[in-house]
Amino acid sequence: MIERACVRSVERYLLCKNGVKMPDLIEKNLQASAWMKAALAAHAGDIAFGRLASSVIWSNATDANEVLLVPLDPKQLAAEINANPFPLLLGHDPGRPLGKMVAAEVFENPTGEVFVAAVLGFYENDPRLGFSDLGLDPAAKVSSPETLPSLPSELRFGLAADPREVELASLNELAGEAPIPVDVQERSNNAAEASTTFVTVSMLLMALVWNPFVTTFANEASKDAYAAVKNWLKKLTARFAERRNSLVEVQSFHGSCCISFMFRGDDVARQYKAHEGLAEAAARAAHLVGQMQAARLAPVRLVYEFHASDDLWYPSFAELSDGRLVSDDATLIAVEKLPHGLSLGINRASLPEPNDL
């Protein structure tokens, strides 16, 4: 697997080889041109996208030292896209979806260029599908659970980042301070330059829904364990808030739906406010997933952002199993002009599958 985490990231920048722009590679190859025409026609009816486009997402372009700019197996890349479409993101921000790569194929020109051509689907549907259109109220009050079981003894968390953005020593130090064993994973966002600090924390949802004022346990040790997790997470987000352009994604699963809470920016006081509302937000998220599943909407991803103006976590978007995006945020998706090239973000190792609530 190239990556098994909830979100595969895509960072936009121009890839060239010997001065040849990558989109020209398709036009120069009769097989690639024919495949692209057929693939675009095959996906013309996809209800999730407002626009389809063609692009080259990988080539065997190298740097000055003849090292591949994007070191991966093109056949494996194409196979995984065809089996499970890759998200297109603004930068490598999982909270800023643009669309998906829905089909891909490997080609080679007589002059030696090997490349992966792909069909890109962009979320440009108008009007956009909103939560209210589905009869859902994401801000509805939900009670925190009155009781929770003890945290599993075999439980492990995940912590992933690009070592160009975050020193592995810092990640290992944070992992060592955690009350639960943490698996540290290297991730490559393949950005042209490291301009952000993006960290993903993978953990159990029931550790997030714990409300110290409501939830009870069979013993004091369980309460202490939940409190320790909460304090560790609070410390982690505050530490990264001290860096510029920081983004900490706290990621969990409820059933088959991946739920993410995005901690953004360098305002530590804002981060603390976000933590104060996290337990309630996690409970609302689990409730919303249940409502959507009951309505046979089958969400596979749900992303929350914290709105400091009203001290509220609110779902930025939900992705349904049929690929459609549900969002009440009119400014969420800012589709820009199709770039000349794309590079894929790759985890060198996969995050562990999070446990369910």
N, C-alpha and C positions, 0 to 999 in steps of 0.2 A: 504493500500500500504506500502511495506517495504521502498521504496524510489521512488520519482517521479522526481528527478533532472535529468539533461541531462545525466550524467555519474554515473553509479554505480561503486564503487571502490572495488578492491579486493587486500588484503595484504597477502603475502605468509608467513606462518610459520607453524611449525609442531604442530599438535594437537594430543594428545594421551589420552587414558583413561586406567588406570590400566596397563600401559606399552604396550598396544596394538596399533600399528600404524594404522591409519585410513584406508589406502588402504586395509589392511587385512580384514576389516569388510565386504567388498564386497565378497571376496573369501570364507569367512566363512558362507555366506548366499546364499543358492541355488536360492531363488527368485531374490535376487539382482544380482547374476551372470547371470541368464537367462535374466533379464531385460536389463542389460548392454550389453549383446551380441546382443540383438534385437535392442537396441537404437543405438549402433554403426553402425549396418548394415543399419538402416533407414536413418542415416545422412551421409553415405559414399559418396553420390553424391553431397554434399553441395559444391558449386563452390567457396565459400568464403574462405575455409580453405585448407591448405596443409597437415594437420595432425589432426587426432582425437585421444583423449585419455580419459581414465576413471579416476575418482577421487572421493573421498569423500570430500564434501565441508562444511559439518556441522555434528557434533555429539553432544550428550548430555554430553560431557566431561565437568567436573567441575574443579574449582580450589581447593585450600586447604580448603576453607570455604564452599565447596559444592555449589558454585555459577556457573552457566553456563558460560563457556568461551565466547560463542557467544549467547547472550540472545534474541532469536527470535523463532517464530513459524515455525517449519520445514515444515509443510504442506503448509503454506502460502508462504514460500520461494520457494518450489518446484513449486507451482502453478504459481507464478510470473515469474520464469525462463521459464517455458513452454509457458507462454503467451507472454513473451517479453524477449528474451535471455539477460543475464547479461554480460557486458564486463569483460574481464580479463585484468588487468593492471599491469604494472611493478611497484611494490609498490602500492600506491594508486594515481598514477600520471595519470590524464586523457589524457596527451599528450604522453603517452607511452603504446599504446595498444598492447597486445599479442594475443588476440583472444576473444572467447566468450564461456560462458556456454550455451549450446543449448538445453539440456534436463535434467530433474532431477526427482527423485522419493524418497519417504520416505520408510525406512525399519526398522525392529526391530529384533534383535537377541534374542534367548531364554535367554541369559545371561543378557538381559536388555539394551544393547547398542541400542540406536535409532540413525539413521544416514540418511543423504541425499546423495545419489549417483548421480553423474552428468557426462554427456558427455561434454568434453571440445574440442572446435575447435580452432586450432592455425593457425595464419597467417604465413604460410611457403611456400606460392606460389612462384615459380621461373619459368619464370621471373615475377617480380611484375608489377601490372598494374599501369602505370604512367599517369599523367595529359596529357602529350604530346601524349600518345597512344589514348587518347580520343579527340585529336584535340583541347585541351584547353591550354591557356597561362595564368597561375595564376598571372604573373608579368605584364600583359598588363596594360597600363596607363588607368585610369578611372577618369573622372571628378567628383569632389565633387558636391553635389546638390547645385543649385543656391539659392533655397529657401527651408525652412522647416517650418512646422506648430509649433505652441506653444506646449510645453510639456503638456500632459493631466493633468488636475487638480487632478485626482484621482490616478495618477501614484505612484507606490511604487517600491523600489528596494529591492533586497535580499542580505544578507550577511551571509555566512555559514562557519563554521570551527569546528574542533574537540577541545573541551575545554581543552584537555590535551596538545594540541599544541599551542593554543592561548587562553589567558584568556578571559572569557566572558566580563569582565569589559572593556577590550581593545576594543572588538567588539562594545559594547554598547556605548563607548565613541566616536568611529568613526561614528557610526550610528547617534549619537546626533549631530555631526558636519556636516552631509549631508544636502544639500539644498532640498532633496526629502525624504519623509518618508522611512525608511529602516526597513525591517523585519529581525531580527537577528535569525538565526536558529542554533541549535546544530547538529553537524554531528559526527558520530563515525566511524573513519577509522579502528579501531580495529587492529592497528599495534602492534607488540610485544613491541615496545618502540617508543616514540614520537621523531623521528629523523629529522622530517621536519616541516615546518610551511606552511600549505596548506590552502588557503582561496579562496572561490568562491564568486564573486560579480555578481549578476544577474541584468541586466539593459536593458533599451530600446536601440535598435540598432541605432535609429536616433540620440541619444545623443552621440554616438561614431562617426558617420559620419560627424558631424558638423565641418566645417572648417571655423575658424573666418575670414580668408582672402577671402573667396569665398561666403559663405552662407549669405543671408540676411533674415530679418524678418519684419513682419508688424509693430512691435513696439520694443522699446529698452528693455522693460521688458523681452521679450522672449530671446533676445540676452544675457542678464545678467543671465538668468536661465541656459542656455546652458553653459555659461562660468563658472558658479558656479559648475555645475556637473563635468566639465572637471578638474577644479582645485581640487575638492574633491577627484576624482579618482587618480589624480597625487600624491596628498598628501598621500593617502592610500597606494599605491604601494611603495612609497618611505619609508614610515614608516615600512612596512614589510621587505623591502630590508635591513634594519638594523639587521634583525635576520638571523641566520644561516639556510642554505638550504631552503630559502623561495620560495614559489610558489603562485602567485596570478593569479587565472583564472578569466578573465573578460568574462562573458557569456551573449549572446543575441540570439534572434531568428530572422530569416528572412523567413517568411512563416513557413513551417514545419521543417526547417533546423536549428539546434542549431550551433551557431558559437562561438568559444572560442579563446581568445587571451591570451597567456601564458607569464606572467611577471616572470622571473626567476632570482635567485641569489641575491647577496648582493652589487652589484655595482650600487649605486644610479645614477651616471652619465649615465650609460647605460639605466637605467629605464627612465630617462628624454628623452633620444634619442628615446626610444621606443614610448613614449607618443607623441613626435613630428610627428611620422609617423603613429599614430594610426588612425586618421581620414581618411587618404588616404587608409590605409589597410582595414578599415571597408567598405569603398565604393567599393574597389576591391572585397572584400568578397561577398557583396550583388550582385555585377555584376557576379561573378563566379557562385554563386548559381543559378542566373537567366539563365546563359548559360547552366548549367548542367540540369536544369529543362526543358529548351527548347529542349535539346537533349534527353529528357526522361530518364535521369540517376537518377533522384530523390534522391539527397543527403539528408541525415538525420543528418549528423554531419560534421563540418568543423573546423579544429583546426589549428591555426596560431602560429608560433614561430618567435621571433625577432632575426635576424642575425646581430650582431653588426659589423661584418667585412665590410658589405656593407650597413649598416643602413637601412635594409629592412625587413619588415614583409613578411613571405612566408608561404603558407599552408603546414603544416607538413603532414597532411593526410585528406582525405575526406572519409566518410563512406556512401556507397550507400544503398538504401532501400533493395537490395537483399543480403546485408551483406558483399559485397566485399569492400576491402580497396583500395583507390587510393592514391599513394604516390610517389614522386620523390626522397625521402630521403632514400638512400641505407642503412643508419645506424639506421633507425627509429625503426625497430622491431628486438630486440635481444632476441630470444626465448631461454630460458635456460632449463635445465633439469627439467622435471615435478616435482613439489614439492610433498611432502607427504601429505600435507594438505593445505587448503585454508580457510581464514576467510573473511567474507563479511563486507564491509563498509556499515553502515546503517545511514540514516538521522533520527533523532528522530522526526523531522517534515519536511515537504516538502517545498522546495523553491516555491514561487509563480510563476505561469506561466508567463514568460516574455512577454511583449507586442511585437507585430511585428513592423517593420519599417513602 
